[in-house]
Amino acid sequence: MAMEQKPIDEAIEKIAKECEEANASSWIVVKIIKELNLLSEKELGTLRAKALEILRKEDPKAATIFASFQRMSVRTSSHEIEAFDRGNIIKSLLRETSIPRVLAEKIGREVEEKINELNIEYINTALIRELVNVKLLEYGHESVRNQYARVGLPVFEVEKKIFETPYANKAILTEFNLLKVIPKKLSDLHMDSDIFISELPDFSTKPVSIAVPVKGKKNFKKTVFDSVKNASYMQRFFSKGVNLAEANVAIAEQIEKKQVNEAAELFSNAVACGLGSKRTTIGLNLFVPDHVETDLNKEVLVILAKKILEKTKLQHVKSDLAFSIETKYQINLLDSKYCRGVDFLNCKKNYFHALNGLPGNNGICFMAGLNLVKQAAGKDKQGFEERILDRIEKIKALDELKKSQLKKRAYLQKAGIDSEKMQSVLGLFGLVSACRRCSQEPNKKSVFDYCGKTLDKIKSVLGENWIVSELYEPEAIKRFEAYNRRELKAESKSDDYKNLLRAGLEKKIFFRARAKNKPNFAELMDANAQWIRFKQ
């Protein structure tokens, strides 16, 4: 075709191939490519709708076949929804088995015909593999079928396994949750990058995160060993590493000033050896919390925190450190050379613990991300807000579903874990860029005002038990960025904390600010940033 000499958009090229497979003539395919190149909106769904419109005018029979392709959606192993493509069957057969290409192509074509015949709305890669295996047996290739067979467990067996103990096979648990637990209309939102369900393998088996305050025992050595042992035991019940809170508070109650170095050495060694499987956060206090009733020596408390910081840095302990502070001056109690990458929790208004990079006290049961840039695509303010509220209601439904599942887990009850008392988290991706995109406001102040109003609506629908945060999940950010770039032609990123500060949103949304030096740290404390990472 003449168009081959001119570079065309990847999405348009994909649709052109689909039109060819629907038996559209070369002339019609060229016409479709020209028409699609004229569209300003290059979102894949919009392009396919336009292609179908042209086909219905020019070749109704090809239009029927093309439409059937779009009805056949595949849930891939990377948790995305894609149009069915028999070429993927052929590629996997040639990659994983020794059958000739001619047979692979024949099987691919016959499986596609069978799926069309069954009129299945959507399929997953596991079902496709089963259909291919049937064809391999029909053609007498039993040994090849054994090569191509999928190893797994029946849903019934998985359901039995997760009742008494926290089952650990993430691949099987993910498939179980998508097949058995989460309704299709909700899991499709995850597959289609509208939302992101964090820790999907553990959706029906584990809460996300918890902070366990260190409790004093008969002496500081027993306090250290028992607290680390308990945290290590609890890790099997949570998706993320169990965090220790108020570590120096409990120990400082039991030691004198001359024992500080020994206690810090013992604690950092115990953490390095006992909490190595998952990354955790060690919470340290530079002030005495109100709930502590004993007459605690504040000097010992601070020196112990300082020594634990030094020991963990020098020994390269994997755990993160988070200092609870009340004033901007308390950072001066620590040696700056050890503060790089250390977190500070601004507790002058609200006291909270560090939960793997998020604030809370009772633990986190459920986390989800919301791709605001996608919700804003092609929408005005009203459409944007309606879409957001619809997605939030569905995220709330997922939260309730997860809590109902965890109530059935006997092992959580035996461990004294009550997920219903825990908080839930909604991470927002691209708040500022989404509000700018759909509002068409002329200046930053107008956009920031609209961001604030949007957040107020989100928080009012979610309720008090939710933490509304900037999105921090690396996997979710990567998925949203890739989808927005591929489908919306939008370069989008999670919001920069400086934008959120300029917008005056520090009281409406949680985000982790970053301080370059102590003066910058003081400015962020004055601006009421809840969580500050020291980057000097």
NORGIZI-V391436 format. One record per run of one state. SS is the DSSP state (hx for helix, st for strand, lp for the rest). FROM is the first residue (numbers start at 1). TO is the last residue. If there is no record, write none. Layout:
ss = {SS | SS}
from = {FROM | FROM}
to = {TO | TO}
This chain:
ss = {lp | hx | lp | hx | lp | hx | lp | hx | lp | hx | lp | st | lp | st | lp | hx | lp | hx | lp | st | hx | lp | hx | lp | hx | lp | hx | lp | hx | lp | st | lp | hx | lp | st | lp | st | lp | st | lp | hx | st | lp | st | lp | hx | lp | hx | lp | st | lp | hx | lp | st | lp | hx | lp | hx | lp | st | lp | st | lp | st | lp | st | hx | lp | hx | lp | hx | lp | hx | lp | st | lp | hx | lp | hx | lp | st | lp | hx | lp | hx | lp | st | lp | st | lp | hx | lp | st | lp}
from = {1 | 2 | 6 | 10 | 22 | 26 | 39 | 44 | 59 | 60 | 72 | 73 | 76 | 81 | 84 | 86 | 97 | 101 | 119 | 122 | 125 | 139 | 142 | 149 | 155 | 165 | 170 | 182 | 184 | 192 | 195 | 198 | 200 | 203 | 207 | 208 | 209 | 210 | 211 | 214 | 220 | 238 | 239 | 243 | 246 | 247 | 253 | 257 | 275 | 281 | 286 | 298 | 315 | 320 | 326 | 328 | 334 | 336 | 339 | 342 | 347 | 353 | 355 | 359 | 361 | 364 | 372 | 377 | 381 | 407 | 410 | 415 | 419 | 422 | 423 | 430 | 431 | 440 | 444 | 463 | 466 | 471 | 474 | 488 | 497 | 503 | 510 | 511 | 512 | 516 | 518 | 527 | 531 | 535}
to = {1 | 5 | 9 | 21 | 25 | 38 | 43 | 58 | 59 | 71 | 72 | 75 | 80 | 83 | 85 | 96 | 100 | 118 | 121 | 124 | 138 | 141 | 148 | 154 | 164 | 169 | 181 | 183 | 191 | 194 | 197 | 199 | 202 | 206 | 207 | 208 | 209 | 210 | 213 | 219 | 237 | 238 | 242 | 245 | 246 | 252 | 256 | 274 | 280 | 285 | 297 | 314 | 319 | 325 | 327 | 333 | 335 | 338 | 341 | 346 | 352 | 354 | 358 | 360 | 363 | 371 | 376 | 380 | 406 | 409 | 414 | 418 | 421 | 422 | 429 | 430 | 439 | 443 | 462 | 465 | 470 | 473 | 487 | 496 | 502 | 509 | 510 | 511 | 515 | 517 | 526 | 530 | 534 | 536}
